[in-house]
Every structure is written in C-alpha cells, then in structure tokens.
C-alpha cells in the first residue's frame, strides 16, 4: 500500500481510517468512523484558527451528518460562529465536472473570515473546485481558506491549485491525515475510504444520496426558525 500519513495522524486516527477501508465495516460503523474523523480534523483545525474567528464550514450532502457534524462539534467551542454551507453535487467522472443541483447556505457565510471546505475523500479537484468557486463569489471578508479531508490523492493539492488564479491558490491551506497515489479505473482512490462513500453509507447511488436531506440541516433550520 502506497499510503503516506501526515504529521497530524496518530494511532487513533489510523484506527478510524482502517475502519473505513475494511470491507467488513457496515454502514453504521462506517458513518461513525467518518464522524470521529471529523472530530479528529476539528482538533487539528482549531490549532490553525484564531479564537473568535467567524467560520464558514462547507461540505457535500453525504458528509454533512458525519464528517461535518464532527468538525462542527469541535469548532463550536473555539470560534465566534460557525455557518454551514452544504452542496448536492452530481459528479460526472468522464467530463470531470460536478454541477450543483441544490445548496443550503446559511446567512452568516458571507461574513466569514475563515472558509473551511471539507470532504471525506479528495481524489480529484472537480467537486471542491465547484463548491469553492460558488462560495468565494459570496465572501466579502474572507482571509483564510482551508481544504480539509481525511484522505487525499497525492496530487490533489496541485490539481486544485491549477484550477484557480495563483494569488488565490497561494492562500490555500490543507489539513489531511493520509495521501494515496493509486486509483481504480473509475477514479476511486485506493485504499482511499474503502470505495464509494455513497454506497458505503447505505445510499443506492449518487441519485439516491442527492434525494436526501441531512439531519444536520434539518436541525439547524429549526434553530433559525425558532430564533
């Protein structure tokens, strides 16, 4: 296995990553491992973010209830505010595009000084590029951009940087635990997160996951309504 670990990766994190790549892990345990990795990422992120920063956390729909939930729980106790942005992307591997079908954007995202875009695995650049481009257009006070993921392809940083002007990509910071260099013919990273995230979480396919509304979003909407 060609996996390399970052300096932020400890034995506990490695155990969570092993849970993901274990094909015997059921959907519930897989989701819990993503949630715990979200908390692990959160612990690293708070070391890089100043106290009282206003943060926008961006995720994809499949990551909201697990990876994003874990990150939010850690950030909430260390920053001034956390606004959530969530995207429903329809990825097309052949054309390397990931158009946004739906999105959930909380009002305070435009006031964020730090943008954190998280994804359970980054094997290419199209999803992160699409969602990041959409968010940057709405930011008025953005100072820091962090791309965070448990697992990334070894060339993901380079690919993502090439999608943006240099004066912007030079501001990107990365938080990750492992990098892999091998891919299957369909683009799935090996060992990555143990295959297709959608199906490992119990969704039938990409269309199925795009029909879902995460509990995280339902709960946060209730807070806005009651406020």
Secondary structure, 3 states (H helix, E strand, C coil): CCCEECCCCCHHHHHHHHHHHCCCCCHHHHHHHHHHHHHHHHHHHCCCCCCCCEEEEEEEHHHHHHHHHHHHHHHCCCCCEEEEEEEEEEEECCCCEEEEEEEEECHHHHHCCEEEEECCEECCCHHHHHHHHHHHCCCCCCCEEEEEEEEEECCHHHHHHCCCCHHHHCCEEEEEEEEECEECCCCCEECCCCCCHHHHCCCCCHHHHHCCCCHHHHHHHHHHHHC
